[in-house]
Amino acid sequence: MSTTIIEGVFVPRTMTLTAGRDKSGRPEACDVSFAAGQVTALLGPTGSGKSRFLSDIESMAQGDTPTGRTLLLDGRSPDADERFALTGRLVAQLTQNMNFVLDMGVLDFLTTHAESRGAADPKDVADRVFAAANALAGEPFSPEIQLTQLSGGQSRALMIADTALLSWSPVLLIDEIENAGVDKKKALELLVQSDKIIVMATHDPVLALSAHRRLVFEHGAVRAVVERSGREEGVLARLSAMETEISRVRERLRRGAAVDGSKAT
């Protein structure tokens, strides 16, 4: 396999998490491999092991976590610099809560980030990231607004767009994007286009069916790996249509408009 180097750093195209053990010490059934451009959804009730799985990837586990899993990048173990680097991280993570402490305008922040990445035209890159973020956010925001004034959903939209279009980190971990206050369908489409390895924990059936495959968790371990099938497309279409209608009604309620055919008073 050819080696990819970006900004002087090795960037893997595949990732494998070897089988570990569940909460009772029983071995998992199989290793799990990932590829760039692939979206994997993690499913299971709260406490079933999804967050631990994400944590094993984020820490590039080497048999030193409670599960005993080992992470391989393009078939090899990461070295110490790759595991513990404070900058140039191979793994980016979007959590449910995104808060900025830097008091800086949104567009200024994006331009500065683009400059730090060596973009040929930082202003153009910043403009594209800003436009993508506004397309995802439930409530649009201006380029001059301070980062600390963004709502939770706006902050999450900005980071999703920034990660997809500007950050080179080849592995992206997402924790429940459906609770982010963003357009989850557009967000997933944008992330898929980024050609990253994407692993997301979700309880949302539309996101789960939109992923290329699903890992089902139970008692702290992967119980099953389910590939997306063509037969599921009809189910996904019906659920998406239902969500579109729910979103339409929600928006009318937010505006104070009637939803029963009568005129609002």
C-alpha positions as CSV (number, residue, x, y, z in Angstrom):
1,M,0.0,0.0,0.0
2,S,1.3,3.4,-0.9
3,T,2.1,5.9,1.9
4,T,0.2,9.2,2.0
5,I,2.1,12.2,3.5
6,I,0.3,15.5,4.3
7,E,2.1,18.5,5.9
8,G,5.0,16.1,6.6
9,V,2.8,13.7,8.5
10,F,1.9,10.1,7.7
11,V,-1.8,9.8,6.9
12,P,-3.3,6.3,7.0
13,R,-6.0,5.1,4.5
14,T,-7.1,2.1,6.6
15,M,-7.5,1.4,10.3
16,T,-8.1,-1.8,12.2
17,L,-9.2,-2.2,15.8
18,T,-8.4,-5.7,16.9
19,A,-10.9,-7.8,18.9
20,G,-10.8,-7.1,22.7
21,R,-13.0,-8.3,25.5
22,D,-16.4,-7.4,26.9
23,K,-17.2,-6.2,30.4
24,S,-17.1,-9.8,31.7
25,G,-13.7,-10.5,30.1
26,R,-15.1,-12.6,27.2
27,P,-13.4,-12.1,23.8
28,E,-15.0,-10.1,21.0
29,A,-16.0,-12.1,17.9
30,C,-13.8,-10.3,15.4
31,D,-11.4,-7.5,14.4
32,V,-13.0,-4.4,12.8
33,S,-11.3,-2.7,9.8
34,F,-12.2,0.7,8.4
35,A,-11.3,2.5,5.1
36,A,-11.2,6.1,4.0
37,G,-14.6,7.3,2.6
38,Q,-16.5,4.8,4.7
39,V,-19.0,5.7,7.4
40,T,-19.5,3.3,10.2
41,A,-22.4,3.7,12.7
42,L,-22.1,2.4,16.3
43,L,-25.5,1.2,17.7
44,G,-26.5,0.0,21.1
45,P,-28.2,1.2,24.3
46,T,-26.5,3.6,26.7
47,G,-23.7,1.7,28.4
48,S,-23.2,-0.9,25.7
49,G,-19.7,0.1,24.8
50,K,-20.0,2.7,22.0
51,S,-18.1,5.5,23.8
52,R,-15.4,3.1,24.9
53,F,-14.9,2.0,21.3
54,L,-14.5,5.6,20.2
55,S,-12.1,6.2,23.1
56,D,-10.0,3.2,22.0
57,I,-9.7,4.7,18.6
58,E,-9.0,8.3,19.9
59,S,-6.2,7.1,22.2
60,M,-4.9,4.7,19.5
61,A,-5.2,1.9,22.0
62,Q,-2.3,-0.6,22.2
63,G,-3.7,-3.2,24.6
64,D,-3.5,-0.6,27.4
65,T,-7.3,0.2,27.8
66,P,-9.9,-1.8,29.7
67,T,-11.0,-3.6,26.5
68,G,-7.5,-4.8,25.5
69,R,-8.1,-3.7,21.9
70,T,-5.2,-2.7,19.7
71,L,-5.4,-0.1,16.9
72,L,-3.4,-0.5,13.6
73,L,-2.9,2.1,10.9
74,D,-2.4,0.7,7.5
75,G,-1.6,-2.6,9.2
76,R,1.0,-1.3,11.6
77,S,1.1,0.0,15.2
78,P,1.4,3.8,15.6
79,D,4.6,5.1,17.1
80,A,4.7,7.2,20.3
81,D,4.8,10.5,18.3
82,E,1.6,9.6,16.5
83,R,-0.2,8.5,19.6
84,F,0.7,11.3,21.9
85,A,1.2,14.3,19.6
86,L,-0.3,17.5,20.9
87,T,-0.6,18.9,17.4
88,G,-1.0,17.2,14.0
89,R,-3.4,14.6,15.5
90,L,-4.4,11.8,13.2
91,V,-7.8,11.5,15.0
92,A,-10.3,14.3,15.3
93,Q,-13.4,14.1,17.5
94,L,-16.7,15.9,17.5
95,T,-18.4,15.6,20.9
96,Q,-22.0,16.5,21.8
97,N,-20.8,19.7,23.5
98,M,-18.7,22.2,21.6
99,N,-17.6,25.4,23.4
100,F,-15.1,28.0,22.2
101,V,-12.9,30.0,24.7
102,L,-11.2,32.0,22.0
103,D,-12.9,35.4,21.6
104,M,-12.4,35.9,17.9
105,G,-14.6,36.6,14.9
106,V,-15.8,33.4,13.0
107,L,-14.3,34.4,9.6
108,D,-11.1,35.7,11.2
109,F,-10.7,32.3,13.0
110,L,-11.3,30.3,9.8
111,T,-8.8,32.5,7.9
112,T,-6.2,32.0,10.5
113,H,-6.8,28.3,10.6
114,A,-6.5,28.1,6.8
115,E,-3.2,30.1,6.9
116,S,-1.8,27.8,9.6
117,R,-2.6,24.9,7.2
118,G,-0.7,26.6,4.4
119,A,-3.7,27.0,2.2
120,A,-2.9,28.8,-1.1
121,D,-5.9,31.1,-0.7
122,P,-6.8,31.2,3.0
123,K,-9.7,33.7,2.4
124,D,-11.3,31.5,-0.2
125,V,-11.0,28.4,2.0
126,A,-12.4,30.3,5.0
127,D,-15.4,31.6,2.9
128,R,-16.2,28.0,1.7
129,V,-16.0,26.6,5.3
130,F,-18.2,29.5,6.5
131,A,-20.8,28.9,3.8
132,A,-20.9,25.2,4.6
133,A,-21.3,25.8,8.3
134,N,-24.2,28.1,7.7
135,A,-25.8,25.5,5.4
136,L,-25.7,23.1,8.3
137,A,-26.8,25.4,11.2
138,G,-30.4,25.6,12.2
139,E,-30.0,29.3,12.7
140,P,-27.6,31.2,10.3
141,F,-24.9,33.4,11.8
142,S,-22.8,36.2,10.4
143,P,-19.0,36.1,9.6
144,E,-18.3,38.8,12.2
145,I,-20.0,37.1,15.2
146,Q,-17.6,36.2,18.0
147,L,-16.9,32.5,18.5
148,T,-18.0,32.7,22.1
149,Q,-21.4,34.1,21.0
150,L,-22.3,31.1,18.8
151,S,-25.0,28.7,20.1
152,G,-24.3,25.1,20.7
153,G,-25.7,24.1,17.3
154,Q,-23.9,26.8,15.4
155,S,-20.6,25.9,17.1
156,R,-21.1,22.2,16.1
157,A,-21.9,23.2,12.5
158,L,-18.8,25.3,12.3
159,M,-16.6,22.5,13.6
160,I,-18.2,19.9,11.3
161,A,-17.5,22.2,8.3
162,D,-14.0,23.0,9.5
163,T,-13.2,19.4,10.0
164,A,-14.6,18.2,6.7
165,L,-13.1,21.0,4.5
166,L,-9.9,22.2,6.3
167,S,-8.6,19.7,8.8
168,W,-6.5,16.9,7.3
169,S,-7.0,14.5,10.2
170,P,-7.8,11.3,8.4
171,V,-10.0,9.7,11.1
172,L,-13.1,11.5,12.4
173,L,-15.1,10.3,15.4
174,I,-18.6,11.7,16.0
175,D,-20.8,11.3,19.1
176,E,-24.5,11.6,18.4
177,I,-24.6,14.2,15.6
178,E,-28.4,14.1,15.8
179,N,-28.3,16.1,19.0
180,A,-26.1,18.8,17.6
181,G,-28.8,21.2,16.3
182,V,-27.5,20.8,12.7
183,D,-28.9,19.5,9.5
184,K,-27.7,15.9,10.0
185,K,-28.3,14.8,6.4
186,K,-26.2,17.6,4.9
187,A,-23.6,17.1,7.6
188,L,-23.2,13.5,6.8
189,E,-23.0,14.2,3.1
190,L,-20.3,16.8,3.7
191,L,-18.3,14.5,5.8
192,V,-18.5,11.6,3.3
193,Q,-17.1,13.9,0.6
194,S,-14.1,14.6,2.8
195,D,-12.8,11.1,2.2
196,K,-12.1,10.4,5.8
197,I,-12.6,7.3,8.0
198,I,-15.8,8.2,9.8
199,V,-17.0,6.5,12.9
200,M,-20.2,7.8,14.6
201,A,-22.1,6.7,17.6
202,T,-25.8,7.3,17.1
203,H,-29.3,6.4,18.2
204,D,-30.9,7.9,15.1
205,P,-32.3,5.3,12.6
206,V,-31.9,7.6,9.6
207,L,-28.2,8.1,10.3
208,A,-27.7,4.5,11.1
209,L,-29.3,3.4,7.8
210,S,-27.3,6.1,5.9
211,A,-24.0,4.6,7.1
212,H,-22.2,2.0,5.0
213,R,-22.4,-0.5,7.8
214,R,-23.4,-0.8,11.5
215,L,-21.6,-2.2,14.5
216,V,-24.0,-3.4,17.1
217,F,-22.8,-3.3,20.7
218,E,-23.7,-5.3,23.8
219,H,-22.1,-5.5,27.2
220,G,-19.1,-3.5,26.2
221,A,-18.2,-5.4,23.0
222,V,-19.1,-5.6,19.3
223,R,-21.8,-8.2,18.9
224,A,-22.5,-7.9,15.2
225,V,-21.3,-6.2,12.0
226,V,-24.2,-5.4,9.7
227,E,-23.5,-4.2,6.1
228,R,-26.1,-1.8,4.5
229,S,-28.3,-3.7,2.1
230,G,-30.3,-2.5,-0.9
231,R,-33.5,-3.7,0.7
232,E,-33.1,-1.0,3.4
233,E,-33.2,1.8,0.9
234,G,-37.0,1.8,1.0
235,V,-37.1,2.0,4.8
236,L,-34.6,4.9,4.7
237,A,-36.7,6.8,2.1
238,R,-39.8,6.4,4.3
239,L,-38.1,7.5,7.4
240,S,-36.5,10.5,5.6
241,A,-39.9,11.6,4.3
242,M,-41.3,11.4,7.9
243,E,-38.4,13.5,9.2
244,T,-38.9,16.1,6.5
245,E,-42.6,16.5,7.5
246,I,-41.7,16.7,11.2
247,S,-39.1,19.3,10.4
248,R,-41.6,21.3,8.4
249,V,-44.1,21.3,11.3
250,R,-41.4,22.1,13.8
251,E,-40.3,25.2,11.7
252,R,-43.9,26.4,11.4
253,L,-44.3,26.0,15.2
254,R,-41.1,28.0,15.8
255,R,-42.5,30.8,13.6
256,G,-45.8,30.8,15.4
257,A,-47.7,29.6,12.3
258,A,-50.6,27.2,12.4
259,V,-50.2,23.6,11.5
260,D,-53.8,22.5,11.4
261,G,-54.8,24.4,8.3
262,S,-56.2,27.4,10.2
263,K,-54.8,30.9,10.2
264,A,-52.6,31.8,13.1
265,T,-54.1,34.5,15.4
